[in-house]
Amino acid sequence: MHIYAKIISQRLSLPEEAVSNTLALLDEGCTIPFISRYRKERTGGLNEVQIGLISDWNDKLKELSKRKTSILKTIEGQGKLSEELRQRIENSWDATEIEDIYLPFKPKRRTRAQVAREQGLEPLAHAILQQHDNAIGNTARKLLTLLQAQHAKEAQQKDSPFAFLLMPPAEQLAHALQGAKDIIAEEISESEGSRNAIRGEYRRGAIITSKVVKSKQDSDEAQRFADYFDFSEPLRRCSSHRLLAMRRGERLGILRVSITADDNECMSRLRRHYVHGSGVCQQLVGEASDDAFKRLLKPSIENEFDAESKSKADDEAVAVFAENLRQLLLAPPLGQKRVMAVDPGFANGCKIVCLDEQGNLLHHEIVYPLPPRRYYAQASVSVMKMISQYHIEAIAIGNGTASREAKDFINDIITLPSESKVKKPSVFVVSEDGASIYSASATAREEFPNEDVTVRGAVSIGRRLMDPLAELVKIDPKSIGVGQYQHDVEQSKLKHSLDQTVENCVNHVGVNVNTASQHLLNYVSGLGPTLAKNIVDYRREHGPFTSRVQLKKVPRLGPTAFQQCAGFLRIPGARNPLDNSAVHPESYGIVEQMAADQGCSVGDLIGNEERCKAISLKKYVGGNVGLPTLNDIRDELLKPGRDPRGEVEEFSFDEHVHTLDDLQEGMVLPGIVTNITKFGAFVDIGVHQDGLVHVSQMADKYVADPTTVVHLHQHVRVKVIEVDERRGRISLSMKGIK
């Protein structure tokens, strides 16, 4: 059993054997998509999300193990590592507990308590802490007399820690008692019990509070944070989007944010634990206890809860972003059609490109159908000519500035009577988020070295309609515009999650090895940048691949890489029809045996429902092959190479609504879901400003997760319930709409 299997199994509530086998596969170099798709017998059918979580926890525990080794080495170097302490650290897998154990031994800057210890006051501190001697003043004087005898000469030296011995007796005593309290305060603050007690108070009653910085409250930028000018709520109830909004306002200098608990209750809790009875010693311990909380524990625990709440909010925001990205990448493709793409604009005109079935650029030009340079007739003739000349089957219009007006123009001219027998193209509105990022990238320059950024951006819009996944993998996922607060969350965490999402999506769909770009191949299981480039170079030199076996001839693509990638690479028209399916080459022998048992060829078996359903799968169970794999094989034989993404749909906005001024409360309008957050969904209704359907307005029942009600780019009908023109906010509802 793998060393971390039991811990991860408990953390994720997954079977220990499945976790252990998954960890072993990861250690062997298998990728998450490969394990999820082709090793179901060993994992018990875990999906890619569960396997991803196992992988993440494995990495966390490895890092924690390194941290424990470092801590043990530090404590041992101090000569303070007892066997009991070693066992506690080695047996703990809770990062907070380990840091608490380490805290008293952790090298730190010169504290007040350390100064007091250097002055020989630690025995006095421990005498006070025991609370047996209420004539503690006498004990202190005896200690001072002893110190005077031992360090009188040293006290005369510059910067000596014993300089306090030159003070008058009363001041010496006061100094000694204060030093003792400093030692007690530090020991209390470093106690695991104390820290857990205060954490308990914060978990039960911590309040997050946000106040506006008065000098900033009237600025336009500050108005975005108006909801948080005077805001407070229990931290445990604070949603991730509210916390991240407050933290962004704080970073911009607009808000002051704090996390606090009931100070009096915290101090009372510590006193109940450390102060026993009444008297001089008890009073001193009580004062030290209060100081421990105010000066040491309070800021430490508040920082801890600040970081913990931020990390939790980051996790939720990243999860939402990843799910939105997944939906966007798996949006239905139009497929190989001739496409006209329109990047709309007013003053600078509409940039139009025409693409062939493979997305190659055939033609580009600018037309001016919209104000202020409105050459409507000329633009109409140009567009109709391009549609006819390049046999355009579909038109993709970017959803940015002037999108609505450009779509109206296109719809108007393609519906006009015409002598031409050209079939009317379908019209689609396409998200252009990130197109400008792509157009200025090295990738775009490499693809179109002789074209300017406007042409490249328009090409990207057209290709997104044809195959969203193939085009969007060229853009940094953060720039695609689905999610919220992506610049506020921990960037390494975000990148890891989004890269994993892209990889899962690419392998879920599969890739045509003969047409895929290097960027798309980069995300295929087992490849990466070097092998992706080598595949493209090999393809360029030797022509299209005709079989999966041929992949083994690609430089540096060895047996392990072949095993990991082969099942996800498709070869349409290959000699072996299985090369264009999700059946892995390691299972070809099983399919060949199935075909032989049915008295037909593999080609005759593929797509033949009667023959596929006649296969008795149990007959082929054996070795590492079980029913999960065999069921997948039969499903693939029934519909080989099926694209799981569905079909793209046309959409039209309400023809009477174009601007905010056209909106009236109670209107029911068609819209497209453009973004999903934890608090609701943003919907484009064609007025250049997305409206928000708050989670409370999504259904007539309680909705915990908006993704259970809507998905990205879904066509919905919404009702206008409020328009706030100053803040540019539109409130929408989906309740009671049929």
Disulfide bonds with the S-S distance in Angstrom:
none
